[in-house]
């Protein structure tokens, strides 16, 4: 799913919860009525299409629902619009990449077996990797947005997330003594 679709879906879920909370309704009961295409207590939240056309276009409301995540998501959407199609090249061949998530997935899946190149649709080099890590990239703004998705995936692959979890478990515990009496 592209960044726009992800943001729309998440915002819609938060909107429905906010709508229920504002009226004191139980979200599960309202969702049940919605699934039967019925109103709940004589009213119902907007459907996805109406939400996308109205509430979703209200930046202040979206910021109130999503907080800082809203601005990060808008930035991600703009990056995907700037590069609607990138081509990933690996030893297994070429692959069309239409979202930041697809680029991150490509790097993590194929970068384990060798270095990669990603080009723009016209063949202009865009980025290359050293395994699963970015070596060079043409757009530093894109890099910043891509790394938000890529780094957790890399940490999972290279095991550094296990080190972070272990460090978290060790915090607040006294240091063990080495030897001694």
HELIX and SHEET records of a PDB file:
HELIX    1   1 UNK A    3  UNK A   23  1                                  21    
HELIX    2   2 UNK A   27  UNK A   35  1                                   9    
HELIX    3   3 UNK A   48  UNK A   53  1                                   6    
HELIX    4   4 UNK A   55  UNK A   57  5                                   3    
HELIX    5   5 UNK A   59  UNK A   66  1                                   8    
HELIX    6   6 UNK A   68  UNK A   82  1                                  15    
HELIX    7   7 UNK A  100  UNK A  110  1                                  11    
HELIX    8   8 UNK A  111  UNK A  113  5                                   3    
HELIX    9   9 UNK A  140  UNK A  158  1                                  19    
HELIX   10  10 UNK A  160  UNK A  170  1                                  11    
SHEET    1   A 5 UNK A  93  UNK A  97  0                                        
SHEET    2   A 5 UNK A  86  UNK A  90 -1                                        
SHEET    3   A 5 UNK A 117  UNK A 120 -1                                        
SHEET    4   A 5 UNK A 125  UNK A 130 -1                                        
SHEET    5   A 5 UNK A 133  UNK A 137 -1                                        
END                                                                             
